Amino acid sequence: MHDSHRQKINLTAIQIEMLKERHKPCRDQKECDRIKAILLRNKSWSMVKIVEALLIHKTNITRYIDDYLEHQKLQIQSEGSDSYLSDEHTKRLTQHLCDVTYSHQHHFSYKKPKGVPHKFDEEKQAEFIKEYERLKSTLAPDELLLFMGAVHPTQATKIIAGWIKNGEAIVDFIENIRKSYLAYGTIKLVLDSAGYHLQT
């Protein structure tokens, strides 16, 4: 392992700019701290000064710098562990997690709402309205047009994070729509721009 107390980091101008650009949108506090520690060490800051500036233990700063020097590592990587649950327990837990927000790994995606306002794009909105009017005017008698909007956590009184089903839940929802409108030959579903809709 490198001795981060003595070893200096020599970043190129491009590396410095890339680290700064990566830091701007980063929401992972530990990754942000790693980037700042690396940039400060590159400026020849002592370990003591970096510890005082970031309010992080010296051993963590040392590890951050060593990880970057040896592996260019900035993120904490965790692959999880094998399940101790039986198939039956897994099925029961999965059903329970569909009803209550808890934490577990079985086919759930971790979602943490961001307490930031939505960015409105007037040009894209105008394009959508134009396309919507075109679509609506071309509907055949046996076609149905529905809208599906995501729940916006930023409007809640309390922001929480948890493990939830996304893709599978949406597929189940669409199947239920199909069953509810059997008289229609084609159903056109308009989704909003929520991230998990784009990934489904």
VENHU-V220436 format. One record per helix or strand of 3 or more residues. SS is the DSSP state (hx for helix, st for strand). FROM is the first residue (numbers start at 1). TO is the last residue. If there is no record, write none. Layout:
# VENHU-V220436
SS,FROM,TO ; SS,FROM,TO
This chain:
# VENHU-V220436
hx,13,25 ; hx,29,42 ; hx,47,54 ; hx,58,71 ; hx,87,99 ; st,109,112 ; hx,122,137 ; st,143,148 ; hx,153,155 ; st,161,164 ; hx,167,180 ; st,186,191 ; hx,195,199
